[in-house]
Amino acid sequence: MALVSVSEITYGRMRAPDLDAMEEFLTEFGMTRSARTANALYMRGTDPAHHIHVTELGEPRFVGFAYSVDDLDDLARAATAPGASGIENIDEPGGGRRVRLTEPNGYQIELVHGIASLPPISVAGTPINTGAEPRKRVGSFMKLNGGPSHVKRIGHGGFSTPRLPESIRWFRDTLGVIATDDMYRGSVDNISTSFSRLDRGDDYVDHHVLLIRKNEKAGLHHISYEVADVDDLFLGHAHLKKTGKYEHLQGISRVAVGGQITDFWLDPWGRMHEHWSDIDRLNKANGSRTIDLASDVSATWGSPGSQRFLQYCSP
Ligand SMILES: [Fe+2]
């Protein structure tokens, strides 16, 4: 039995020496400022979560991920874990309470509860005609306004690590995430990439909330956000490209493991941020798989993952 069973990923936390430049990137990426203090930037999506991305002022570094728990009993249990902080009031916009843990690579894991919500931001969707449903948009003209994607929510976070089995075990035993796909090379115990999802029983959740990749160094692999729909992802790609300011690393492609349409961009300090739409949705009964990397697991369309992408790691 895991220490707790987290209900969702809540935000990622990193540091940057220039909050203006970070806010500009995240705005062009499709988020909206929720709050800004002298020392930190809080960005939100269109869902009610108060913030889904935190940047503290400081030398560029990834701090860690935060996950929500269902109640204060979970926080009390988490506070008994080795090295846990005890229950703290979060002295930041949105408030709430938290327990801080340290995962095996030294990154901070916050378990949070009671952070304020905000009214959702409405997004005007554009229906799409398909072969099966050719009358979804009858009697009107296609209207797409250029601009950033509309980031809806945070979806998952990923680590690179030289301590893969230990890291997988820690996250599953501590946060209660469950195996979706463990990908191996040669023998099944030689896992190189591991995908875990939330355990919400019969409820359907994203294919993964966490991925962990074997690497020579430990660090952030990427942080990932759902956008409004596939059109919105392509619009956001065109917008980021048009700014001429940011480096595109991977995509647009439909990945074979997870199933989502995906696109990856680097922030001004090289941290990889993902847009995605239409991921596999699974519940507990859907179980888990082990996948031989010798089988074809490259993108089903679009560019397959480059070596740089696969081995990406930012401290
Ligand atoms: Fe991802």
Residues whose N, C-alpha, C, O or C-beta is under 5 A from the ligand:
A	BS01	LIG	S224 E274
